[in-house]
Amino acid sequence: MGRLNGKIILISGGARGQGAAEARRCVAEGARVVIGDLLDDAGNALAAELNGAAVYVHQDVTKEADWDAALQAAEAMGGLHGLINNAGIYQPKRLMDTDAELFERHMRVNQLGCFLGMKAVVPLMEKSGGGSIVNISSTAGLRGSPGAIAYSATKWALRGMTKAAAVDLAPRKIRVNSVHPGPIDTDMLKVRTAEENEQRLQFVPMKRMGTADEIASLVVYLLSDESGYVTGAEVAIDGGSTL
Amino acid sequence: MTPDEEWGLIGKVAIVTGGGSAGDGIGNGRAACILLARAGAKVMVVDRDLALAERTVAMIEAEGGTAVAVSYDVTTSAQCEAMVADAMSRWGRLDCLDNNVGIGSRGSVVEETEENWARVMHVNVDTMFLTCKHAIPAMIRSGDGGAIVNISSISALRPRGLTAYSVSKGAVIALTQAMAVDHGPDGIRANCVFPGPVYTPMVYAKGMTEQARETRRKASVLGREGNGWDIGRAVRFLLSDQARFITGQVLGVDGGATLVGPSRAS
C-alpha cells in the first residue's frame, strides 16, 4: 500500500536530479504528480516514463502565471495535497565576487519562487482538505556556508519563511516543513572538482555523500499523513555534517 | 500481514525501552513497538513493569508480529548490559534502539531539591547513556551499523516551569548529537524526537482536566493534540532505512508548538 495513495503533488524543478527522484518516489507511493520545470524535454520524458501518473508543465517559478498554469494542471487531476518547492539555482561565489545581479537572481528563483509557490497552492490545497508543503532548503540555510553568500541568503530565507508560513497556514490544515540536504550526489555538485568533493567528505560524520533518493524518502515522510503532527520543523539530511 | 519492505526493517532487531503503557492505552513507546513490528522488526519490549510490556507484546502477536517482553532496570549499567546481551543471544543481532524512559519534574531551581534533581538526571539522562553505551558495540558487531532514537521533549526548547526535566531533556539532545558525531563513521545514526502536546497514557494517567487538555491543544498551531502514534511514526521513520542519511537531528512532533511558544499547561 502506497504511503501517498490518492494524493496529488506538485513538484517545482521536478524534471531532473533531486526533483525527478522525488517525482518517481511520490508516484511509487501511490501519488500522482505535476512536474514543473524549465527543461521541457526532460520534463516531458519523465512524465511519459511515469505513465499516466504525471503531467509536465513548463514553469518559471518566478512567474505567477506559470504557477497558475501548474495549479490548473493539478485541479484537472482532481486537487492538490502536496507541494515540493524544489526549484533552485546554485552559483557559489564569495561575498567579494558576488554582484547585485547574481544576488538578485538567487533571490528571485530560490526565495521569491518558493514564496509564490506557497501562496499559489493555498486555495486548492484548502479545497482539497489540507495539505503539506515541503521547502527544499540546504545545510547552507543552517550555518555559515563558505563561498556562496547569495545561495546561503536564500536558503536561510526558506527556513524562516517555512516557519512563518507554518503558523499562517495551520488554521487551513496546511503543514509546512523545510528539508536541508547536505552533500548530495547530483549534478549540482559538479561545480566542484572530484578532489574538492572528496575533501568535503572528511567533515561528514557518516563519511559519504547522500543520494537524491534519500532526500525523496524524507520528503515522502513529510508529505504523508505519517507526519500529520509535524509542522514548522527543519530536518537536515546531511550525514551529520552540520553538527 | 505482510511487512512493508521499504522500511528495511524485516529481520532487524529493535530494543524499545519504556515500551509498555498503562492499560490498553497507546503511549509513545508502545506505538513505536507496534509500528516497528509491523515493518518486520523483532522487537524487545523493555519495561520496568513486565505486565505492561507483556500487553504490548500481546498486541503485536495478535497482528502476527514478533516481540518479547522483558523487564530490566535501565538505570544500572549491569542491567543495560544484560538487556543487550539478551537481545543478542535471542536474535543474534541488534539494529535499533528507541529510548522512551523518563520521568517528569515540577518547579524552578529554587524549589527543586538536590535529591530529586539527581533522580531526574539519573532516570532521564543516565538511562540513555547506559543503554547506548552497551547497544552501540552490539550494533557494530551486527555488521550493518545501527540507528538510535532518543525521546527528548518540547520542554528542552521551550521551558515552562519543569526545570530539572527541561535540563535533562536538553542533555538528551546534546548526548544524541555527540553520539552521532562520535559513531557516524561506525555507521551508527542517532536522532531525537521531541514530542509536543501529545495525549498519551503517561500524560493522562494522573488525570487531566478538560481545561488543561484544551490549553495544550491550543499550544499547537495546528490547534489539536497529538498522540502516541504520531511519535511512533516519527520513530519508525528515523530508525528505518528511509532515514539512512539523517543523523544528529532533533525532529519536533509538536503540531508547531515551538514556533510560537504560547502559554501551555505543563
Contacts between the chains, C-beta under 8 A, distances in Angstrom:
chain1	res1	chain2	res2	distance
A	1	B	4	7.6
A	163	B	259	5.4
A	166	B	221	6.6
A	166	B	256	5.3
A	166	B	259	5.9
A	167	B	221	5.3
A	167	B	256	6.7
A	167	B	259	5.4
A	167	B	260	6.1
A	170	B	221	4.0
A	170	B	222	5.0
A	170	B	223	6.8
A	170	B	255	8.0
A	170	B	256	5.9
A	171	B	223	7.0
A	173	B	222	7.8
A	175	B	222	7.5
A	175	B	256	8.0
A	204	B	184	7.6
A	205	B	180	6.2
A	205	B	181	5.0
A	205	B	184	2.7
A	205	B	185	6.6
A	205	B	247	6.6
A	205	B	248	7.4
A	206	B	184	4.7
A	206	B	185	7.5
A	206	B	187	7.6
A	206	B	189	7.7
A	206	B	245	6.8
A	206	B	247	6.3
A	207	B	184	7.1
A	207	B	185	5.5
A	210	B	245	3.9
A	211	B	245	7.5
A	214	B	244	6.2
A	214	B	245	4.4
A	217	B	241	8.0
A	217	B	242	4.3
A	217	B	243	6.9
A	217	B	244	7.9
A	218	B	242	7.6
A	218	B	243	7.0
A	218	B	246	6.7
A	220	B	242	7.5
A	221	B	237	4.9
A	221	B	242	6.5
A	221	B	243	7.9
A	226	B	233	4.3
A	226	B	234	7.9
A	226	B	237	6.8
A	227	B	233	7.2
A	227	B	234	7.2
A	227	B	237	8.0
A	227	B	253	7.8
A	228	B	230	6.6
A	229	B	196	7.4
A	229	B	198	7.6
A	229	B	220	7.7
A	229	B	222	7.0
A	229	B	226	4.0
A	229	B	230	4.0
A	229	B	253	5.2
A	229	B	254	7.1
A	229	B	255	5.1
A	230	B	230	7.9
A	230	B	234	7.1
A	230	B	251	7.2
A	230	B	252	6.8
A	230	B	253	5.4
A	230	B	254	7.9
A	231	B	221	6.6
A	231	B	222	6.1
A	231	B	255	6.5
A	231	B	256	4.2
A	231	B	259	7.7
A	232	B	221	7.1
A	232	B	252	7.5
A	232	B	256	4.3
A	232	B	258	7.2
A	232	B	259	4.2
A	233	B	251	6.2
A	233	B	252	4.9
A	235	B	246	6.8
A	235	B	249	5.6
A	235	B	251	6.1
A	236	B	246	7.5
A	236	B	248	7.6
A	236	B	249	5.9
A	237	B	245	5.3
A	237	B	246	5.1
A	238	B	245	7.3
A	239	B	184	6.7
A	239	B	245	5.4
A	239	B	247	6.3
A	240	B	180	4.9
A	240	B	181	6.0
A	240	B	184	4.8
A	240	B	247	4.4
A	240	B	248	4.6
A	242	B	248	7.6
A	243	B	177	5.3
A	243	B	180	6.0
A	243	B	181	5.1
A	243	B	248	4.4
